[in-house]
Amino acid sequence: MGRIACGQQTDSEKIIKSMHYSTKAACILDAIREDGHYRWVGLYDVDIPRGMVTNIAWCGPGAPAYRTFPITKGLISRAIAERKTVNVGDTVNDPGYMATLATTRSEIIVPVFDATGERVIGTIDVESERMNAFDTAAQALLEDCARLLTAFWIATDPVLA
């Protein structure tokens, strides 16, 4: 489909804008999972005032074991507190790991920041059954995805703009 003249939206853009945010989140995760050949990918909302992390969507062989949990738990808590990517190559030996799938051996949590780049508003969570599955190239790609996801959060919560 080509672009319509005078800045009008294409049919695809109109469809995307009309989708519910959880459907958009699922489409984003499908793309990330397929592109990286990842086993499991989740998208989490971080609500600092409430002190809670909530799964928005997931893609993989099973639902997350913890759909909502305090921001002080799991590897996500480290990504929020340190405001940087947490890449764990051996989850079995990491005390911060909260098991989602019994066969997970490595996990990467990538924070999504608000428009100012100051506050963590969400995370991308990717898990693998292989140890040390996420090299620097995979981490860089996921961090690029996280930067693009700021717009997704702002579109669903204008307070974050």
N, C-alpha and C positions, 0 to 999 in steps of 0.2 A: 504494500500500500504506500502510495506517495503522500507527501505533505499537501495539505489544502492551503491555498493561497491566503494571504492576509493574516497569517498567524493563527488560523483556526486549527483545532486539534484533529489529528487523524482519528479514525474509528478505534484503533488500538489504544490510543491515549485516553479516549473517552471511556472505554471499557475498564482500563486500569484505574482511572480516577473513581469510577463508580463501585469498584470492588471494596468489600469490607476489609479492614486492616488485617484481620487474621488470615484471610485468603491471600492478601498481598504477601504477608509474612511467609506463608507456606510456599508460595511461588518463589520467593527470594531464596528460601532454604533449599528447595529442589534444585535451583540453579547452582548454588554453592556446592551442594552435595555431589551433583553430577559432574561439575567442572573439576572438583578435587578428588573425585572417586572416594569420598569419605563414607564411612559406615553410618554415622549418626551425626546430625547437626540440629542444634536447638537455638532458638532466639528467646532471650529473657529480657523482661522489663525490670528496671531497677527503680524502686520508689524509695528514695532516701528519707523523705519526711516520715513515711510509715515504717521504714526499716525493713522492707520486704522486697524479695525478688520473685517474679512470677513468670512462668513459661508462657510465651505467646503462641509459639508454634514449634513443632519438631518434625524431623524427617529421618526415618530410619526404622530398624526392626522392632522398636518398642518405645512405649511412652516413657517420659522421664519419671524416675522413681519419686522425685520431689518436684511437684508442679509449683508450689509456693513454699518459700522458706526464708528465714531471717538473713539479712545482708551480712551477718557475722559468720555464716556457715559456708563450708565448701571452698573450692578453688575460686569461685566467683568473688568471695569476700576479699581474697588477696588482690584480684584484678581491680576491684572497686577501691580498696584502701590504697594500693600502690599506684592506681591510675595508669596501669600499663598491662600489656599482654602477659599472661601466665601460660607458659609452655612446659608441661610436665611429661617427660619421656617415660616415666615409670610410676604409674598411679598406685601400684601395689605398695610401694614404699613411701608414698607421700601422705602424711597424716591429715592433710586438708582435703583429701579426695572423698567425695560423697558418691558412692557407687550408683550409677544409673543402670548400667548393664554389667552383668557379672564378668564378661569377657573383655572389658575395657582395659587396655594396658597403657595408653597415652591419651592425653587430653590437652586441648588448647582453649583458653578463654580469652577473647578479644573484646576489650571495652568499646562501647559506642558512646561518644561524647555529645553534649548539647552543642548548640550553635556557637557558643563562646569557646568551646574546647576545654572548659573547666570542670564540668560535672559529668560523671558517668550516669547515663540514662538507660543503658541497655548493654547486653553482651551477646556475642556470638560464641556458642559452645560447640566444639567439634571433638568427637571421640573416635578412637581407633582401637582395633584389637591388636595392633602391632606396637611394640615398644619403640620409642623415639620416632614416631611416625611423621612429626611435623618439623620439617627443616626450615631454614631461613627463608627460602622462596615461598613455601606454603604460608609461613607466618606473615610475610610481607603482603601476599595476596589477600589474606583474611583481614589484615589491617586496612588495606585499601577498601575492601567491602564494608568494613565498619565505618569508615569515613563517609561512604556513600549512604549508609543507613541513617545518618543524622537526619537527612531530609525525610526519611520514612517516619521517624519519631515525631518530627515537627509537624508533619502533615496530619498525624493522628492526635497530637496534643499541642495546640497552638500556644499554650503557656510556655512551652520550651523554646519558642522562636526568639 
